[in-house]
Amino acid sequence: MKVSVTFTAEAIEKVEIVEHTETAGIADPAIAGIPGENAAKK
């Protein structure tokens, strides 16, 4: 899995999934939740 992370000195601003080879349909909910989980933890 390749991700793109945007951050400042104080916090992680954004996490985007750039590329993955996970099984479609099975991993989709987890992959879709990664950026939101990061934002919730700020």
C-alpha positions as CSV (number, residue, x, y, z in Angstrom):
1,M,0.0,0.0,0.0
2,K,1.3,3.4,-0.9
3,V,0.1,6.4,1.0
4,S,0.6,10.1,0.7
5,V,0.8,12.0,4.0
6,T,0.6,15.8,4.4
7,F,1.8,17.1,7.7
8,T,3.0,20.2,9.5
9,A,5.3,20.5,12.5
10,E,2.3,20.1,14.8
11,A,0.1,17.5,13.2
12,I,-0.7,15.1,10.4
13,E,-3.0,17.0,8.1
14,K,-4.1,14.5,5.5
15,V,-3.6,10.8,4.6
16,E,-4.5,9.5,1.2
17,I,-4.3,6.0,-0.2
18,V,-2.4,6.4,-3.5
19,E,-2.1,2.7,-4.5
20,H,-3.0,-0.7,-3.1
21,T,-3.2,-4.3,-4.3
22,E,-5.7,-5.5,-1.6
23,T,-8.7,-7.6,-2.6
24,A,-11.5,-5.4,-3.9
25,G,-14.6,-5.6,-1.8
26,I,-12.9,-7.1,1.2
27,A,-10.4,-4.4,2.0
28,D,-12.4,-1.4,0.6
29,P,-14.1,-0.5,3.9
30,A,-10.8,-0.6,5.8
31,I,-9.0,1.4,3.2
32,A,-11.8,4.0,3.0
33,G,-11.7,4.4,6.8
34,I,-7.9,5.1,7.1
35,P,-8.0,8.9,6.3
36,G,-11.1,9.4,8.6
37,E,-9.6,7.5,11.5
38,N,-6.5,9.7,11.3
39,A,-8.6,12.9,11.3
40,A,-10.6,11.7,14.3
41,K,-7.4,11.2,16.3
42,K,-6.1,14.8,15.7
